[in-house]
Amino acid sequence: MSSTLREASKDTLQVNDKTWHYYSLPLAEKQLGEISRLPKSLKVLMENLLRWQDGDSVTEEDIRALAGWLQQAHADREIAYRPARVLMQDFTGVPAVVDLAAMREAVKRLGGDTAKVNPLSPVDLVIDHSVTVDRFGDDEAFEDNVRLEMERNHERYAFLRWGQQAFSRFSVVPPGTGICHQVNLEYLGRAVWSEEVNGQWMAWPDTLVGTDSHTTMINGLGVLGWGVGGIEAEAAMLGQPVSMLIPDVVGFKLSGKLREGITATDLVLTVTQMLRQHGVVGKFVEFYGDGLDTLPLADRATIANMAPEYGATCGFFPIDDVTLSYMRLSGRSEEQVALVEAYAKAQGMWRQPGDEPVFTSTLALDMSSVEASLAGPKRPQDRVALGDVPKAFAASGELEVNHLQRQRQPVDYTLNGHHYSLPDGAVAIAAITSCTNTSNPSVLMAAGLLAKKSRRTRPAAAAVGESFPGPRLESGVGLSGPCRPDALPRPARLQSGGIWLHHLYR
C-alpha cells in the first residue's frame, strides 16, 4: 500500500516548547471510522498496533479488527502487542538473566560480538523476594534479617550486579529499597513513555509485562500492564511481541464516595466479590464514573493490584487529575507531568466527567454502600462482612475439620521462657503485609491503630509477629509512638522484619 495507517497517523505535540512526535488516534480515526468510544484500555492497544504496523507482525487488518470491536464490543482476532518495558523480581527474574548470560557465552565461543546480546526493551529487576524471617518481635529484627539476607544471597546479588553492568537497558533495584509493585508505581511508571528515535523525541503510552501476577497494580496509574510467564517476559525483553486475543472489556462504574471508617480494603473486597460473580477471566476491567473523582490513587492501586484475585487480565484506571497529583506527590518532574496530561488529552485517553465508553458488559457500585469487611478465613479474595466473621469462621471449620481433628487438644509451646497454649483459631501469624496495604497510607494507619487497641485486650501470643513496610515513599508516612507495630504486647508485637514481598493475605 502506498500509505499505511501508521504513516497517516503521524503527528506532533508541543509541550513546554518541546516537540514530541507520536501516532495520533484522532488522525487514525479519519481512516478507520469512529474509535473515540473505545475503552481507554483498548485505545492503548490501538496506539501500540499503529506504532508497530509493519505489514507482517502487525497488519492493517489487525488494526481494523480492533477498530471494529465497537460493533459488537467483541472481536475474535489475535494481535501482536509490544509492551514498552519489562518488570521482574529476583525470584522469577534471575533465570532470565542467566539465559542472557548463557547466550553471551555461546556467542563468545563462536567468536561473535557479545555486545549484540542485550535486551531490546528496558528491563527493571527489583530485588524483593529473598528475605527469610529468622527474627521477629524485637527492635533488632529488621537489621538481623537484612544482614542474613545479604549473607545468604551474596552470590545471586553479585550476579545481578554484574548483569546490570554487562547489559544495556537493564537495571537492578537493590534489596531493601521496596517491593516491586510499589517501586513500579512510585518510581518506575511514567504513564507516558518517551524516547529519542532517529533524532526525534517520540511519546507513547507506558505499558509493560511483569513476571509477577500482581504486576497489575500499575494499572492504577493508567499504565497498562499484567503478569506473564518467564518465557513471554524473555521474549518481550528481546523485542518480540506478546501474542494475545483482542480482549472483551468489562466496564465497572463507580459512584458516590466511601463512608468514614471504610477503607480501600473494604472497597477492593466488595469489587472483587462482584467481579468474580460476574465472570471476568481473560478480560480487561476498566473503571469509570464520577466516583473516581474521590478515589485516591493509592486506593485505585489497591483495586488494580487484586486483578488476579478477581480473575481479570487487568483492572485499568484511565489517566486523570488524580493521576497527575500522585505523580507530583511521588516526585515525577513537572516536564513529565505536563507531557502525560497533554498526550492523554490529545489521544482521547484522558478521563472526562460523564465519559461512557462502549463496553462488553457493565457493573455499577455506589461506594457509599460498601461495608466494613474482612478477607478469608482462607483466601484473600473471600469477603466477609465484619459482623459475620464469627459465623463465617465457625462454618469454615465445620466444612474442613473432621471429627477426629476436632477432638485434638490445644497445642502447647514455650517461647522466650513463657508457656502458651494455641487452641483452634488462635493467631499463628500476625503480619502487616506489603503487597498492597503498606503502600496505602490510610490502611497503614489503620493497622497501627489496631496494634494500639490490641494492648487493651492482651491477645494470646502469636507464633510470628512481623511488619514488612513498602518503599520509602510510604514508609515515610510511618507509624510512631503508641501506633507503631511494636506497640503490640510481647511476644505478639509486630516489628519491621524487612522490605520484601511477603504474605498476600490482606
N, C-alpha and C positions, 0 to 999 in steps of 0.2 A: 504494500500500500504506500501511496506517496507521502501521506502524513498520518502518523499514528496518533492515537488518543493521547499518548504520552507527550508527544511534541505539541499537540494542540492545547494542552492544559498548562504549559509552562507560563509562569508569571513571576512578578517581583513584588516585594513588600518593603515599604520604607518604615523603619523603626528607629527613632532617635538618630536620624541622619545616616543610618547604615542600610544598605540594600541587601535584602535576602531573596534568594531565588527559591521557588517552590512549585509544586504541581497543584494547580488550583482546582478544587472541586466545582466551584461555580462555572469556570470555563469548561470543564468536562461535561457539566450538565447540558450545555448547549449542543453537545454531540450525542449524549446518552438519553436525553429526556429527564424528567423530574427525578432527582435523587436527594433533594433538600429534606424530605421527610424520612429518610433513612434514619434508623437509630444512630446515635453518635458513635457507638462502638463499631458499627458497620462502616461508617464514614472513615474511620481509621484504617480499616481493611481496604476500602476503596482507594484511598491515597496510596497505600502500600502497593496495590496492583498497578496503579497508574505509573508510579515511580519505577517499578521493576519490569514494565512491559518490554519484552524482547522478542515476541513472536514465537518463543519456544517454551520456556517455563511459565511465562505469563503471556496469554494471548488476548486479542481484542474480545474474543468470545467469553473469556473468563470475566473480563470487566463488565461486559454487557449482561452476563448472567447475574452478577452481583447487583447491577442497576435494576434488573428485572425482579429482584427479590420483593420489591414493593407490591407487585401484582397480587401475590398470594401470601406475602410475609413468610416465604419459604423458597428455597432453591436447592435442587439436587445436583450440585456440582462441586467437584473437588478443585481446590485452588492451591497455589504455592505462595505461602506467606513468609516473608523475611523480616524477623524482628531486628530492631536496631542494635540490641545488645543481649548479653547472656549473663545471668546471675548464678553463682554457685556458692555452696558452703563446703567446708572441708571434708565432711563425711562422704558426700557424693561427688565432689569436685576433684579430689585428689586423683582418682582413676583417670579422669580426662587429661590431667596434666601429665600423668605417667605415659599415656598414649602419645601425647605430643612429644615427650622426651624420647620415647622409643622410635617414633618416626624420624626425629632428628638424627638419632644414632644410626638408623638404617640409611638415611641419605648420606651421612658422613662416610659409612663403609663403602658406599657406591661411588664416592668421590664427588658428590654433588654439593650444592651450596646450602648449608644448613639454615642460613638466614631466610630461606624461602619457606621454611616450616614455621608458620606463625598464624595465630588467629586472624581471620579477616574481619570479624566483628569484635567490638570491645567486650572484654570479659572482666567481671569483678568477682573475686572469690573472697568471701567473708568467713573468717575462722570463728566458729561459734558452737561447734558440736563436740568439743573434746574434754570438757570438764567432767570429773567424777567427784561426787560428794563424799569425800573422806572425813570431813569435819563439819559439824553444824552446831548451831545453838550457842555460839560464843563469839567474842569480838575478834578472834584471830581466824575465824573460819574462811573468810574471803582470801586473805593473804596466803594461808596454807594451801587452799585448794588451787589457787592460781600457780603457786610455786610447784606443786606436784604436777599440775597440767603441763607446765613448761618442761619439767624433767622427763615426763613420760613421752611427750610428743616432740622432743628436740629434733629427731631425725626427720619427721614429717614436716615440721616448721622450717627446717633448714632447706629441705627440698622445695617447698613452696616459695621461699625467699629466692632460691636460685631461679625458679620459674619466672618470677616477676622480673628478674634482671635479664634473663635469657630471651624472653618472648616480648615482642611488641604488642601493644593493645591488651595487655594482661596485667591486672593489678590485684594486689592482695591486701585486704583489710586485716590488720594483725589481731591476735587474740586479746581479749579484754576491752575491745572497742565497743562492741554491741552485737545484737542479734541481726542476722542477715536481712530479715524483713524490715526491721526498723531502720537499719543503716540505709537500705534501699529507699525507704520512704523519706527519711530525714536529710539524706546527703546525696545519694547517687541519682535518684529520679529527677528528671528535668522537665517533664510534661511535654516539652518540645525539644527535640534533638537538633543540634546544629553542627555543621562540619564544613571545612573548606574542600571543595571538589573541583579539580581542574581550574583552580584560580578563582572560583566563585563560592561565596558563602551560601550554603544550602540549609533549609529548615524543613523538618518533617516531624511527625508525631514520635515521641519517645515510646518505644514498645520493647518488650523483652520476653524471653522464656527463662525459666529457672529450674534448677534441679531439686527444688523443694516444693511440695504440694501447696504450701501456704504463700508461695510467690504472689498469689492473687491479691495479697494485701495492698500492692502498689496501685491497684485499680481505684483505690480511694483518692488518689492524687490525679485521676484522669489519665493514667498510664496503662495501656492495655498489656496485660501480662498474665501468664499462668505457668504451672509446673509441667515439666516434661521429663521423660526418661533420659538417662545418660547418653545414649546413642543419638537421640534427637538434639540434645544440647551440644554434643561434639559436632554434629553436622552444622548446626547454626553457627558455632564458633568458626567453622571453616567456610562460611558464606553460603551454605546450602539452605534451600528453603524448607520450611516445615509444611508438610502436606496436610491439609485439613478440608473438611466439608464446610461450605458456607453455612454458618450456624443459624438456627432459629434464635430469636431474641425475645425473652420474656420481660415485659415492662413491669416494674414494681413502683407504684405511685405512693409517695409518702406525703401525708398532710398533717397539719397540727404540729404540736411540739410535745416533748417528753415532760411529764409532770415532775414536780420537785421530788427528789429522792429516788427517781427512776434512772437507771444508768444505761450506758451503752451495752452492757452485758445483758440486761433485761430486753433491750431492743433487739439485739442480734439473735437471742434465743427465740424470740417471737417470729422474727423474719425467717429464721432457719426452719422453724416448725411449719410455717405457711408454705415455704418453697418446697420442702420435702413432700408435703401433701399434694402440691400442685404437680410436681414432677419436672425437674429441670436438668436431668442428666444429659451431658453433651451440648447444652445450650448456653448462650450468654444470658445473663440477667443484667438489665440496665435500670438504674434508679432515676426517677424523675418526679416532678411535682414540687409545689411551693414549700412543702415541709423541709426540703433540702436547705432552704434559707436559714433555718435554725439548727441545722445539724453540723456540728464542728467536724473538721477533717479527721480528728482522732477517732470520732465515732464512726465516720464513714470507713476508715481503715479497719476498724473492728469488724464491721459487716463484710467488707471485701475479703478480709483475712479468712473468714469461715466459709468461703465458697466450696472447698472440698467437703465440708460437713453438710451443706445443703445440696451438693451434687453437681453444681454448675461448673462450666469451664472457668467462668469469672463472674464477678459482681461489679459492674462498671458504674462509676460516678463521673459524669461529664465535668469538664473544667468550668469554673465559675469564680465569683469573687471570693468565696471561701477558700478555694484552691490558692488563689494569689496571696491571700492573707497568711496562709500557712507557709507558703514559700518564703515570704518575707520573715516570718517568725523563725524559720529554721535556717536563715542566713543565706538564702539564694540572693544573687546580685540583682539590683534593680534592672540592669540590662536584660537579664534572663526573664524576670517577671514581665517586663514590657513586651518581650518577644512572645511569651506564652499568651498573653492577652490578645495581642494584635493577630497572631497566627490563628488562634482558636476562633476569633470572631470572623476573620477573613474566610475560613474554611467551613463555617457553619457548625463548628464543634463546640461552640460556647453555649452553655445552658442559659436559655432565656426564660423569664417568667411566662408561664402559660404554655410552654412547649408541649406538644402532643405528637411525638413521632409515631410512625406505624410500628406496631409490634406483632409478633406471632400470637401472643396472648398477654393478658394483663392481670395483675393483682393490685389491691389497694390496702393501705393501712393508715388509720388515724393514730398517730403516735401518742396522743393523749390517752388512748385506751390501753396502752402497754402496762402490764402489771409487774410487780417485783417477782423475780423468778430465780431459780437455781438450776444448774445443769446436772444431769445424772439420774440415778446414782452411778451409772456405769459409763455412759457415753457423753461426750461434751455437747452433742447436738440435741440431747433429750432435755426438753424444757419442763420444769415442774414449778407450778405456782408456789410461792413461798408458804402459803397456808396449807398446801397439800403435801409438804415434804415428809412429815411423819408417816402418813398413809402410803405414799409412794415408796418410801424406804422399806416399810414392812412388807408391802406387796412384792417388791423385788426379792426380798429374802425368801418369801414363800415359794416363789417360782423357781429359784435356783439352788436352794439348800435342801438336801434330802433329810429324811427323818434321823438317820444316824448322825449326820453332821450337826443337827440341831441339839443333840444331846451332849455335844462337846463342852468341856469346861473352859472357862476363860484362860487365856494364855498369860502366864506369869513370867516376868523377866526383871532383871536388875540393870539399872543404868546409873553410872556415877555414884554407886553406893546406895541408891534408893530403889525400893521394890515397887513394881507396878503390876497391875492386872488389866489385860485387854479383853473385854467381852466383845461379842459380835457388835459391829457398828462403831467400834472405837476408832478415833482418828489415828491412822497409821502414818500418813504423810501430810504435813501442813506446809503448803508452798504458795508463795505469791509468784505466779507464773510469768513467763517472759515472752511468750509468742505474740500476744496482742495486748493483754491488760496492762503490762508495765510500760506501754507507750501511750497510755491514755491517762492523763493527769487526774481526771475525776475519779476513775476507778482505782488508781493508785492511792489516792487519799482515802477512799472508802476502805481499802484494805488496811491502811494504817489505823483508821478509826475502829475497825473490827478488832485489831490487835489490842488497842487501848481498852475497849469494852471487855475483852476476854479476861482482863486482870481481875475483874469483879467476880467472874464466875469460876475461876480456877479450874479449867477443864482438865480431864485426865491427860496424862503425858502423851505427847505424840512420839512416834518412833523416830521421825525425822522432821525437823523444822527448818525451812530454808526460804530465802528470798533471792530471786535472780533478776536484778534490775535490767531495764532496757538500756539503750545507748545514753551517752552523756546528756543529750538534749532533755530527755525525760527524767533521767536520774537527778538532774538539777532541780526538778520540781520537788524531789526528795521528801522523805519522812524524817521528822525530828522530834525530840522530846518524847512525850507520852504516846505519840502516834508512830514512833519508829517500830519496825518489826521486832526489835529486841525488847519491846515493852511487854511481850508475852511472858508469862511466868515460866521459869526454867522447870523442866527441860523442854517445854513446848514452845519456846520462843523461836522466832524466825530471824535468822541472821543472813546477811548477804553471803551467798555461797559461791558466787562467780557470775560472770556475764556470759551467758550462752543460751542456746535454745533448749529449754527443759520441758517439764510436763505441759502438755497441751490441754489439760482439763481445766476448765475455767470456773 
